[in-house]
Amino acid sequence: MSDEVMRIGVDTGGTFTDLILANATGDIVATHKLLSTPDDPGRAVVDGIEALLAEVGADHQPHVVHGSTVATNALLEGKVARAALITTTGFEDVLRIARQNRPSLFALVPQKPAPVIDRGRTVGIKQRTGPEGQTISPMDPASVSEAVETLAGLRLESIAICLLHSYANPDDERRVARAVRERFGDAVHLTVSHELLPEWREYERTSTCAINAAVAPRMNGYVQRLAARLGPDRLSIMASHAGTLAVEEVGDQPVRTILSGPAGGALGALAVARSLGHERIITFDMGGTSTDVALLDGEPGLTTEGEAAGMPVRLPMVDLHTVGAGGGSMAWVDDGGALRVGPESCGADPGPACYGRQAGDLVPAVTDAHAVLGNLPRDIKLAGRMDLEVAAAESAVDNIAHKLGLGRIETAEGILAVAESTMARAIRKVSLERGHDPSEYAMVSFGGAGGLHACRLAEALGMSRIIVPAHAGLLSAVGMLTAARSLTFSIAVVRTLDDATCEAARRPGVLASQILPEAAASLEKQALAWFSRYGVPETDRGRRWQADLRYHGQSFEITVDLDNTDPIASFESEHERLYGYNPEGRAIEVVTLRETASGAAGTINFPEIQTPQTAAGPAILRDRSSTLLVREGWRASTSAEGHTMLTRMNGAAS
């Protein structure tokens, strides 16, 4: 095996860092799992890579595809950069005004997330551009100079520039960016909205740019340090849209990595499901800190309406839902005497009580409840190395049981029930609440803790098929090795289609090439430059055209494909499925045109490692990275590659 063609997928989670090593043909050669190092996530990455290479006797650094939580954690922990925002005078409060919708409709005191850029570091400049790109008020050079000098005294790490309607005419933004670069040089990171997100909706565009500015210095420093250790040409970063980015792209636009790890999990789940003949799946990824769920119908579904820490991110990302329920989620009793689980996690340090690393009063986590109930074999090695400290888990659960006035077993069962209720709500959110019956889908359960809950969740949701992949505890890292380098380019168009144009647009490819040729040409130019910049061979170049459509007067859009389908019919069908109707006689508008450029996708093969087996529940099946709890009424069939298919038999308990 040549060292030059090996690839390593690395997924850094809140509790564990997972690594997969594959050879040139995509065969999995070795795996490794170790505790994450929250104080310096890169340390666990490098240690894990060195351990893998030592295991196979390799001397040279292979290519690494890395899923990182650095940007996400910076937002969640409030450890963001000291950033500033330059905007059009009169729009300095866009981030605080936001939208009128709120996540908790019946809350007496609605809570909005605090903007990542303080009002005191927001400055306006005198200029006004209209929605068609016309100049309403010319930019005042004096106000630009004044704004730049004001920011010069604020000890900034990052600056975002987001002027009104700059997606339609970016000339003023370019001039402001030039003035900032002349004044600050490379001392601050610069985010310019027409470069990051040339689309309309001022709040969403400003929020996306502000988040990028807030996380850029920390993420950039992390990636650069890692690249210095591994080599910049041998490192790619997994992005939220289920593609990979080069180091320099992440340095410019780190907000694209907000859902880095979960995107890899979606790809891995889909690859395994397809190999077993399933296209329609619901993914259930339960790690140490959180659970991610998604509904996939043959491909990773993307959305441009995602969020990060409660704030909108308008860039494409895998459409999933995350809840704070993982193996490390801590159980506690609230002021009303009710048992609660999460969202706070004990993470990798100290970890659940059964890791044997907690000090003082022991606090139980979900994993401790499993240890108490015997769902984890006593001789198991956590992450392949750590002993299971059952006595510590029992002591931790007893601390909560005493407050509840319950026994140890009842309390442990209650902890699992509360956690599973949270996870079931998450799955309903991506399925039933969007018009999908979960019983028509197969659940793909992965993550280190997923197999312990899969059967009970499936029963609660009326599902009868579960797939637990080989290396389930490492599947996000597996999925990263299947990702293609890709990037989506977009342009705002906002054009109403008359009857004749709408009829013509029903033919595949016509909307981009004939109805919006100037916009399409602009995107094609960007895509070709991207292909050239990263040396993507012509034979590997992939292009995908999409558009955001809506009915005239609506404030929401639906993204449809333009290449091989009738986009108008696709829009009408999806609109009726989502909202139950299609308005008669209402004109259709094109809001945004998109082109996704991509290189060749990676391949991954699960080698045959065992003789196919079957087992009827109740049973416990385990491998090095996860444990599967097969409940009574379920039958497990494990393939030669190590994938386990669970089928619910008639009369299964629920």
GUNUZA-259834 format. One record per residue: residue in one letter; x, y, z of N, C-alpha, C in turn. Coordinates in steps of 0.2 Angstrom, whole numbers, plus 5000, padded with zeros to 4 digits. Layout:
<atoms>
AXYZXYZXYZ;...
</atoms>
This chain:
<atoms>
M500449945000500050005000500450065000;S500350114995500750174995500550225000;D500950255003500750305008500450365005;E500650384998500450444995499750444993;V499450384993498750374991498250364997;M498450355003498050345009497650405010;R497050395013496650455015496450435022;I496350495026496150485033495550535034;G494950505036494450545038494450555046;V494350625048494350635055493750675057;D493450655062492850695065492950705072;T492950775074493050795080492450805084;G492250775089491650785092491750815099;G491250825103491250855109491550805114;T491550735113491750695118492350655115;F492250625109492750585105493050615099;T493650595097493850615090493950545086;D493650545081493550475077494050485071;L494350425069494750425063494650365059;I494650365053494650315048495250315043;L495550265042496150265037495850215031;A495950245025495750205019496350205014;N496350155010496950155005496650184998;A497050174993496950204986496250184983;T496050124985495450094982494850104986;G494950144992494350154997494250105002;D494650055002494550005007494750025014;I494350015019494550035026495049995029;V495650025031496249985033496249985041;A496150045044496250045051495750105054;T495550095060495150145063495450165070;H495250225073495550245079495050295082;K494950285089494550335093494850355099;L494850415100495150445107494750495109;L494850515116494550575119494750635115;S494250675114494450745111494750785117;T495150835114495550885118495250955118;P494650975121494351035120494751095121;D495351095125495751155125496151165119;D496251115115496651115109496351055105;P495851065101495551005097496050975092;G496551015090497050995085497550935088;R497550945095498050895098497750825097;A497150815098496850745097496850725090;V496750775085496850755078497550725076;V498050765078498750745077498950685080;D498750675087498850615090498550555087;G497950565085497550505082497850485075;I498050535071498350525065499050485066;E499450505071500050475072499950405074;A499450395078499250325081499050275075;L498650305070498450265064499050245060;L499450295058500050285054500550235057;A500650245064501050195067500750125067;E500150115067499750055067499850015060;V499950055055499950025048500750025046;G501150065050501850065048501950115042;A501550165042501650215036502150275039;D502550295034503050355036502850425033;H502350425028502150485025501450505027;Q501350575027500650595029500250585023;P499650555024499150545019498750605018;H498250605014497750665013497250655019;V497050715022496650715028496050755026;V495450725027494750765027494550765034;H494450835036494350845043493650875044;G493250855049492650885051492750915058;S492650985058492851025064492251055067;T492251055074491751095078491951155080;V492551185078492851245081492451305080;A492151315074491751365073491051365077;T490751305077490151295080490251305088;N490751275091490851285098491051355100;A491351395095491551465097490851505097;L490351485093489751525094489351495100;L489351435101488951405107489251425114;E489851435114490251455120490351525121;G490151565116490251635116490951665115;K491351615113492051635112492251655105;V491951715103491951735097492451795096;A492651815090493151865089492851935091;R493251985092493052055093492952075086;A492352075084492252095077491752155076;A491852195071491452255069491052245063;L490552285062490152285056490052355053;I490152355047490052415043489452405038;T488952455039488352445035488152515033;T487552515029487352575027486952615033;T487152685033486852725038486052715039;G485852705045485152695046484952615046;F485452575045485352505046485852475051;E486052515055486552485060486152435065;D485552435066485152395071484852335067;V485052315061484752255058484852195062;L485452185065485552125069485052115075;R484952175078484552175084483752175082;I483552205077482852205075482652135073;A483052105068482952035066482352025063;R481951975064481351965061480751955067;Q480151965065479651965070479451895073;N479651845069479551775071479951755077;R479751715081480151695087480051615088;P480551585091480551515092480051485096;S479851525102479351495107478751545106;L478251525103477751565101477351595107;F477251555112476851565118477351595124;A477951605123478351635128478151705130;L478051715137477851785139478351835138;V478951815139479551855138479951825132;P479851845126480251805121480951825121;Q481451775120482151785121482451775114;K482751825111483151825105483951815107;P484251775102484951775104485351835103;A485851855107486151915106486551915100;P486551965096487051975090487751955092;V488051925087488751915088489251975088;I488952035085489352095085488952145089;D489252175094488952225098488752285094;R488252325096488052385093488552435093;G488952435099489552485099490052475094;R490052415091490552405086490252405079;T489652435078489352435072489352515069;V489552525063489552595061489252595054;G488952655052488652665046488952715042;I488952705035489252755031488652775026;K488752835024488252875020488252845013;Q487752805011487652785004487052745004;R486752744998486052704997486052674990;T485952614990485952574983485252544983;G484852554978484152524977484252444975;P483652414976483552344975483752324968;E483752364963483952354956484652364955;G485052394960485752414959485852484957;Q485252524957485352594955485652634961;T485952684960486252724965485652774967;I485452774974484952824976485352884980;S485852864984486252914987486952894986;P487452934982488152914981488452904988;M488952864988489352854994489752914996;D489752935002490152995005490852965007;P491352985003492052965005492252985012;A491953045014492153065021491853015026;S491252995025490952945030491352885030;V491652865025492052795025492652805029;S492952865028493552875031493452885039;E492852915041492752925048492552855051;A492252815047492052745050492652705051;V493152705046493752665046494152685052;E494152755053494552775059494252765065;T493652765066493252745072493452675074;L493452625069493552555070494252545072;A494752585069495452585071495652585078;G495152615082495352625089494952575093;L494652515090494352465094494652405095;R495252395093495652335094495252275091;L495152275085494752225082495152165079;E494852115079495152055075494852035069;S494252065068493852045062493352105060;I493152115053492752165051492252135046;A491652145046491152125041490852185038;I490852185031490552245027489852215024;C489352245025488652225023488252285021;L488252315015487952375013487252355010;L486752395010486152385008486152375000;H485852314999485752294992486352284988;S486952264991487552264988487552194983;Y487152154984487052094980486852114973;A486552174972486352204965486852244962;N487252274967487752324964488352324970;P488852284969489352284974489952334974;D489852384970490352434969490552474975;D490052494979490152534985490552484990;E490352424991490652374995491352364993;R491552364987492252354985492652414987;R492352474987492752534989492852534996;V492352515000492452515007492952465009;A492852405006493352345007494052375006;R494152405000494852434999495052485004;A494652525007494852575012495052535018;V494652485020494852445026495452405025;R495652375019496252345018496852385019;E496752445016497252495016497452525023;R496952525027497052545034497252495039;F497052435038497152375043497652325040;G497752325033498152265031497952195032;D498352155034498152085036498052085044;A497952135047497952135055497252115057;V496752115052496052095054495752055048;H495352005050495051965044494452005042;L494352005035493852045032493351995028;T492652015030492151975027491752025023;V491652015016491252065012490652025009;S490052055010489452015009489351995002;H489552034997489452014990489851954988;E490451944992490851894990490651824994;L490351835000490151775004489451755002;L488951805001488251785000487951844996;P487951844989487651894985486951884984;E486551874989485851864989485451914993;W484851924992484451974995484151955002;R483851995006483651985013484152015017;E484152075019484652105023484852075029;Y484352055033484452025040484851965039;E484651915035484951855034485651855031;R485751905026486351915024486851945029;T486651995033487052025038487151975043;S486751935045486851885050487351835048;T487351815042487851765039488551795039;C488551855037489251895037489451905044;A489051925049489251935055489551875059;I489151815058489451755060490051735057;N490151745051490751725048491351765051;A491251835052491751875055491851855062;A491351835066491451815073491851755074;V491851705069492151645070492851635066;A492951685062493451675057494151675061;P494351725065495051715068495151655072;R494651625076494851565079494851505075;M494451505070494451445065495051455061;N495151515058495751515054496451495057;G496451525064497051505067497151425068;Y496551395070496551325071496751285064;V496451305059496551275053497351285050;Q497551345051498251355049498751315053;R498651315060499051275064499051195062;L498451175060498351105058498751095052;A498651145047498951135040499651135041;A499951175046500651185047500951115049;R500551075053500751005055500650955050;L500150965046499950905041500150925034;G500250995032500351015025499751035022;P499651105020499051125017498751095011;D499251065007498951025001498750955003;R498850935009498550865012498050875017;L497650935017497150945022496550975018;S495950945019495350975017494850975023;I494451025023493951035028493251015026;M492950975030492250955028491751015029;A491351035024490851085025490151065026;S489751115028489051105030488651075024;H488851095018488451075012488651005009;A489050965013489150895012489750895006;G490150945006490650945001491250965005;T491850965002492450985006492751045003;L493151085007493451145005494151145006;A494551185003495251195004495351235010;V495951235012496151265018496051345017;E496251375012496151445011495451465010;E494951415007494251435007493951435014;V494151395018493951395025494251455029;G494851475027495051535030494651595029;D494451605022494051655020493351655023;Q493051595023492351585024492151525029;P492451535035492351475040491651465042;V491151505040490451495042490151435038;R490551415033490351365029490451295032;T490751295038490951235042490551225048;I489951265049489551255055489351185056;L489151155051488851085052489351035049;S489951045050490451005047490450925048;G490450915055490350845056489750805055;P489150835056488450805054488450795047;A488750845043488650835036489050765033;G489550755037489950695035489550635037;G489150635043488750585045488150565040;A487850615037487350615032487650575026;L488250595024488550555018488650485020;G488950475025489050405027488450365028;A487950385031487350355032487050335025;L487050385020486750375014487150325010;A487850325010488250275007488050205009;V488050195016487850125018487150105016;A486650145017485950135015485950115008;R486250145004486250134996486450064995;S487050044998487349984997486849924999;L486449935004485949885006485249895003;G485249934998484549944994484049994997;H484250045001483850085004484050165002;E483550194999483650264997483350315002;R482750295005482350345009482550325016;I482950365020483150355027483050415031;I483050395038483050445043483650435047;T484150485047484750475051484650485058;F484950445062484950455069485650455072;D485950515073486750515075486750535082;M486850495086486950515093487650505096;G487950555097488650565100488650575107;G489250595109489250615116488950675119;T488850725115488650785117487950805114;S487750785108487150805105486950745100;T486350755098486050705093485850745087;D485950725081485850755074485350705071;V484850735068484350695064484250725057;A484150685052483950715046483550665042;L483150685037482750645033483050655026;L483250595023483650595016483250555011;D483150585006482750545000483250534994;G483750494995484150474989484750524989;E484750584993485350624993485350664999;P485850695001485850745007485450805005;G484850815008484450865007484750935010;L484850985006485151045008484651105009;T484751145014484351205015484751265015;T484451325014484751385014484451425020;E484051395024483751425030483951395036;G484551375037484851345043485051395048;E485251375054485351425059486051395063;A486351445066486851435070486751475077;A486751435082486651465089486051515089;G485451495085484851535085484851585080;M485451595076485451655071485451625064;P485151655059485151625052485751625049;V485951575045486451565041486251545034;R486251595029485951585023486251535018;L486851515019487251475015486951395015;P487051365009486851295009487151255014;M486751215018486951165023486451105023;V486751045025486250985026485751005030;D485150985028484551005032484450955038;L484650965043484550925049484350965055;H484150925060483950955067484450925072;T484650975077485050955082484750965089;V484850915094484650925100485150905105;G485150935111485650925116485550865120;A485550805117485450745120485950695117;G486450675121486950635119487150585125;G487650545124487850495129488150535135;G488450595134488650635140488250685143;S487550685140487150735143486950715150;M486950765154486950755161486250765164;A486050715169485350715172485350765178;W484850795179484750845184484050855186;V483950885192483250895195483150965195;D482550985191482451065191482151085198;D481951145198481651175204481051145206;G480651125201480051095202480051025204;G480650995204480750925206480650875200;A480650905194480650855188481350835186;L481350775183481950745181482050775174;R482650805173482850835166483550805164;V483650805157484250775154484450825149;G485150845150485350895145485050965146;P485251005141485751005136486451005138;E486551025144487351025146487650955146;S488250945144488550885143489150885147;C489350825150490050825153490650815149;G490450805142490950815137491550755138;A492150775135492650725136493050725142;D493050785146493350795152492950835157;P492650805162492850735164492450675161;G491950685157491550635154491050605159;P490650555157490150525162490550495168;A490150485173490450455179490850385178;C490550345173490850285172491450285169;Y491750345166492350355164492850355169;G492650365176493150365181493550425182;R493250485179493650545179493350595183;Q492750585185492350645189492650645196;A492650705199492850715206492250745210;G492250735216491750765220491150735220;D490550765220489850735219489850715212;L489650655211489650625204488950645201;V488950665195488450685191488250635186;P487650605185487550555180487450575173;A487650545168487450555162487050495159;V486850505152486450455149486850385149;T487550395148487950335147487950295154;D487950335160487950305166487250265167;A486750295165486050255166486150185162;H486450185156486550125153486950075157;A487550105160487950055164487550025169;V487150065173486750045178486249985176;L485949995170485449945168485749885165;G486449885164486749825161486749825154;N486549885150486549885143487249885140;L487749905144488449905142488749845146;P489049805142489449745145489949765150;R490049735156490449755161491249755159;D491349705154492049705151492249745145;I491749795144491849835138492449885139;K492749905134493249955134493050015130;L492850065134492650125131493150155126;A492950175120493450195115494050145114;G493850085116494350035115494950035120;R494850075125495450075130495250085137;M494650125139494450135145494050085148;D494150065155493750025158493050055160;L492550015161491850045163491850045170;E491750095173491750105181491050105183;V490750045184490050035185489850065192;A490250055197490150075204490050155204;A490550185200490450265199489750285196;A489550245191488950265188488350255193;E488350195196487850185201487850235207;S488450265209488450315214488150375211;A488350395205488050455202487250455201;V487050395199486350385198485950395205;D486250365210485950365217485950435219;N486350485217486350555219485650585216;I485450565210484850595207484250555210;A484350495211483750455214483550475221;H484050495225483850525231483450585231;K483650625226483250695226482550675223;L482450625219481850605216481350565220;G481650535225481350485230481150425226;L481650405221481550345217482150295219;G482050235216482650185217483150195211;R483650165211484150165207483950145200;I483650095199483450065192482950115189;E482450135194481850175191482150245188;T482650265192482950335190483350325183;A483750265183484150255177483650245171;E483050215172482550205166482250275165;G482150315170481850385169482350425165;I483050425166483550465162483450445155;L483450375153483450355146482750385143;A482150375147481550395144481550465143;V481850515147481850585146482250595140;A482850565139483250585134482950555127;E482650495127482350475121481750515119;S481350545124480850585122481050645118;T481650675120481950735117482150715109;M482450655109482650635102482050615098;A481550585100480950575096480650635094;R480650685098480350755095480750775090;A481450765090481850795085481650755078;I481550685078481450655072480750675070;R480250685074479650705072479650775068;K480150815071480150885068480450875060;V480850825059481050825052480650775048;S480150745051479750695047479050715047;L478650705052477950715053477750785052;E478150835055478050905055478150935048;R478450895043478550915036478150865031;G477650825034477250785030477550725028;H478050695031478350635030478150585035;D477950525033477750465038478450435040;P478650435046479250395047479250325046;S478650295046478650225045478750205038;E478850245033478950235027479750235025;Y480150255031480850265030481250215034;A481850195032482250155037482650205041;M482750185047483150225052483950205051;V484350245050485050235050485350255056;S485550215061485750235068486550225068;F486850285070487550285071487750335077;G488450345077488650375083488750325089;G489250345093489450295098488850275102;A488350315103487750295108487150275104;G487150285097486450275094486150205094;G486550155094486350085094485950075101;L486150105106485750095113485050115113;H484850165108484250195108483850175102;A484150145097483750145091483150105091;C483150045094482550005094481950045098;R482050075103481550105107481250165103;L481750205100481450265096481050235090;A481350185087480950165081480250145083;E480150105089479550085091479050145092;A479350195095478950255097478750295091;L479050285085478950325079478550275074;G478450215076478150165071478550145065;M479250145066479650125061479850045062;S479950015057480049935057480749915055;R481149965052481849945049482349995052;I482849965054483450005057484049975053;I484550015051485149995049485750025053;V486149985056486650005060487349985056;P487650035053488250025049488849995053;A489249965049489949945052490250005054;H490650005059491050065062490550125063;A489950105066489450155068489650215072;G490050195076490350255081490850305077;L490950285071491450325067491150345060;L490550335059490250345053490350415050;S490350465054490450535051491150545048;A491650505051492250505048492250465041;V491950415041491850375035491550415030;G490950455031490650495026491050545023;M491550575027491950625025492450605019;L492550535019493050515014492650495007;T491950505007491550495001491350564998;A491550625002491350685000491850714994;A491450754989491850784984492050854986;R492550884983492650954984492150994980;S491851034983491251074980491151134983;L490851184979490651244981490051274977;T489551304980488951334977489051404976;F488951424970488951494968488151524967;S488051584969487351604969487251674967;I486751694964486651764962485851774962;A485751834965485051854966484751884959;V484151864957483851884951483151914952;V482751884956482051914957481751934951;R481551884947481151904941480551864941;T479951894939479351864938479251834931;L479051774931478951744924478251754922;D478151774915477551784912477351714910;D476751704907476451644905476951604900;A477151644895477551614890478251594892;T478551634896479151624899479151564904;C478651564908478551504913478451444909;E478051444903477951384899478651354896;A479051404894479651384891480151354897;A480051384903480551364908480351294911;R479851264908479751194910480251144907;R480551164902481051114899481751124903;P481951064904482651064908483151104905;G483451144909484051184907483851254904;V483251264902483051324899483051384903;L482851374910482851434914483551464915;A484051434916484651454917484951484910;S484951444905485351454899484951504894;Q484351514894483951554890483551604893;I483251594899482851644902483351694906;L483851664909484251704914484951694911;P485151714905485851694902486351744906;E486251804907486751844910486951814917;A486451804921486551774928486951714927;A486751664923487051604922487751614920;A487851654915488551664913489051694919;S488751734923489151754929489351694933;L488851654935488951594939489451544935;E489351534929489851494925490551514925;K490651584925491351614925491651594932;Q491251604937491551584944491651514945;A491251474942491351404943491951374939;L492051404933492651384929493351414932;A493251474935493851494939494051454945;W493451424948493551384954493851314952;F493651284946493951224944494651234942;S494851284939495551304937495951314943;R495651344948496051364954496251304958;Y495851254958495951194962496151134958;G496251144951496551094947496051034946;V495451044946494950994945494950974937;P495150914936495150894928494450894925;E494450914919493850914915493350854916;T493750794916493350734916492950724923;D493250764928492950754935492450814937;R492350864932492050924934491250904934;G490950924939490250914940489850984940;R489350994937488951054938488251034940;R487951074944487251064946486851134946;W486351144942485951204942485351204946;Q485251254950484651254954484351324954;A483751334956483451404957482951404963;D482851454966482451464971481751504968;L481251464968480551494966480051504971;R479651544969479051564974478451594970;Y477851594973477351624970477451704971;H477151744967477251814968476851834974;G477251874978476951894984477151854990;Q477451794989477651754995478351784998;S478451765004479051785007479551725008;F479351665005479751605006479851574999;E480451534998480551504992480651424992;I480651394987480751324986481351314981;T481851274983482351264978482251204974;V482351214968482151154963482751144958;D482851084956483351074951483151094944;L483651114940483551134933483751094928;D484151044929484551004924484150954921;N483850914924483450854921482750844923;T482450894925481750894927481350954925;D480750954925480351014924480351054930;P480651114931480751144937480051174939;I479651194935478951224937478551174940;A478551114937478151054939478451034946;S479051034947479351014953479151064959;F479151134957479051184962478251174964;E477851164959477151164961476951094965;S477351044963477250984967477450984974;E478051014975478351024982477951074986;H477651134983477251184986476651154989;E476351104985475651074987475851024992;R476350994992476550944997476650975004;L477051035004477251075010476651105013;Y476251145008475751195011475051175009;G474951115005474251095004473851124999;Y474151164995473751204990474251234985;N474051254979474351294974473851354972;P474051414973473651464971473451474964;E472851474962472651484955472851554952;G473151554946473251614943473851654945;R474251634950474751674953475351664949;A475751714948476351714944476851684948;I477351654945477951624948478551664947;E478951674953479551714953480151674954;V480651694950481351664951481751714956;V481951694962482251734966483051734966;T483251674966484051654966484151604961;L484751614958484951554953485651534956;R485751464956486351434959486651384955;E487351384955487651334952488151304957;T488151234957488651204962489151164957;A489751184959490351154955490651104960;S490851044957491050994961491650954957;G492050914961492550874958492250804959;A492750754959492550684959492450664967;A491950624968491750604974492250544976;G492350534983492750484985492350424986;T492750364987492450304987492650274994;I492250224997492450195003492150125002;N492550075004492250005004492349975011;F491849935013491849905020492049835018;P492649815020492949745018492549685022;E492449635019492149575022492549555028;I492249555034492649535040492349485044;Q491849455042491549405046491049365042;T490749315045490249275042489549305044;P489149315039488449345041488149305047;Q487849345051487549315057486849345058;T486449305062485749335064485649325071;A485249365074485149355082484449385083;A484049355088483449385090483549415096;G483149475097483149505104482849475109;P482949485115483449535118484149515117;A484649555115485349545114485749605114;I486349595115486849655115487349635110;L487449675105487949665100488449725100;R489049715099489549775100490149765095;D490449825094491049825090491549875094;R492049895091492549935095492250005096;S491850025092491650095092490950105094;S490550055095489850065097489550005100;T488950005103488549955106487849955104;L487649895102486949895099486449855104;L485949885106485449845110484849825106;V484849765105484249735101483749715106;R483149745106482649735110482149675108;E481849655113481349595112480849615106;G480749565101480349585096480649605090;W481349615090481749635084482249575082;R482349575076482849525073483349565070;A484049545072484649575069484949525064;S485149555058485449515053486149555051;T486749525053487349565052487649535045;S487849585041488149565034488849545035;A489149525030489949505030490349575031;E490049625029490449695030490349725037;G489949695041489749715047489149765048;H488849775043488149815044487649765047;T487249795051486749765055486049785053;M485649745050484949765048484449735054;L484049785057483649765062482949765059;T482549715060481849705057481349695063;R480849735064480349735069479849675067;M479749625072479349575070478649585073;N478149555071477449565073477449555080;G477049595084476949585091477549615095;A478049655092478549685096478249735101;A478649735107478449775112478549855110;S478149895113478249965111478150005117;
</atoms>
